[in-house]
Amino acid sequence: MTRPQSRRRRLGAAALGAAALALTAASLTPADAAPHADRPGASAPAASPYKVLVVGKTLGFRHSHIDETTNAVIKLGQENGFTVDVWDPPTGASAGQPTLTMASTPFTSAAALSQYATVLFASPVDGTNNQDPAKPRTLDDTELAALQGYIRGGGGFVGLHAATDEMHAVPWFSRLTGGSARFASHPAQQQATMVVESPNHPSTTMLPKQWSRFDEWYNFTSNPRKDVHVLLTLDESTYNPGRGAMGADHPIAWCHNFEGGRSWYEGAGHVDSSYSDPVFLAHLLGGIEWTAGRVEGGGDCVTFPEVEGIVAGVQGPGNGNGHGNGPKHAADLARYLEQAEAAAAAGDHAEAAHILKKAKGKAHGVKDPVLVDKLADLEEWQSGLVGW
């Protein structure tokens, strides 16, 4: 099946360079990364290599794939224009990666983290499943504050597999990784089929609609769908999900725009062979590049609730938009969004896209370019699902 052409794909050097001229406060914005996700279409120059931080520091169960992941990401960087720092010190029973790790924590401040376009958490389990706030965790309070400031300053986050099995006592981190869904359980490793739900995102364009692979399949504490843009779901009829089965709707990979930054998560990737699989690596590269602001497309992980939140903030006269019909426009836009979301839920993506196109025209009346662009993202996402 031919996929519809996405509105945006890899950001060209000219567009990146033009956007870079508008950037300010570089010390608070991740180096060479896109600025806040609420400024769609803007990005910084791609001419020079950008930096990615891989976090493997483990206080709990050590996943063998961490070393494989690290080496694979380093190789991806060599081939695709980014360099990699590693934070994976020997800790307790975890051997870490002493020949690669930085000498001290990079999570000292948001400004220190701003040198990275994105940070990748490669299953650094910390054993905090009992949610005891006194138990040592991957990031202590100071390090957590640095990550929060970095994300709010436009930073990127990539979570692999057990990135949802850490920081259990920190609700903010669970929201970052995706809609408060945390690791709950997993059955024995087995073959299963993932189904692509968002085929035009830069991390899914290379995937077959039904992607069968052998891995360790997570069940989560909750379904994150209402808070995230689902990329892939698991078809539980193709494997035995065990006692923690999530049923007909089992998201396994997702992304979202979060507090000014970009977050992407893939629940697969437990088996070491993932990191020599060209398809999985291309998928992962898409996540890295999207969170780093280097590629766009497929709606840029927009969600209906995200746009509904923007509409809810539309005010009347005196809000600085120079238009006196704010409340009326907001009510009209809310109605359009409700109708479009209902059409999308019913599988009528063509109708959803049509309604969103009308909403985008209405949004010009409130003179909010962010809202207009987010509605364009919703329209692109829904248009790309027609016939899928």
Buried (B, 14 or more C-beta within 10 A) or exposed (E): EEBBEBBBBBBEEEBBBEBBEEBEEBEBBBBBBBBBBBBBBBBBBBEEBBBBBBBBBBBBEBBEBBBBBBBBBBEBBEEEBBEBBBBBBEBEEBBBBEEBBEEEBBBEBBBBBBBBBBBBBBBBBBBBBEEEEEBEBBBEEEBBBBBBBBBBBBBBBBBBBBBBBBBBBBEBBBBBBBBBBBBBBBBEEEEBBBBBBBBBBBBBBBBEBEBEBBBBBBBBBBBBBEBBBBBBBBBBEBBEBEEBBBEEEBBBBBBBBBBBBBBBBBBBBBBBEBBEBEEBBBBBBBBBBBBBBBBBBBBBBBBBEBBBEBBEEBEBEEBEBEBEBBEBBBEBBBEBBEBBBEBBEEEBBBBBBBBBBBBBEBBBBBBBEBBBBBBBBBBBBBBBBEEB
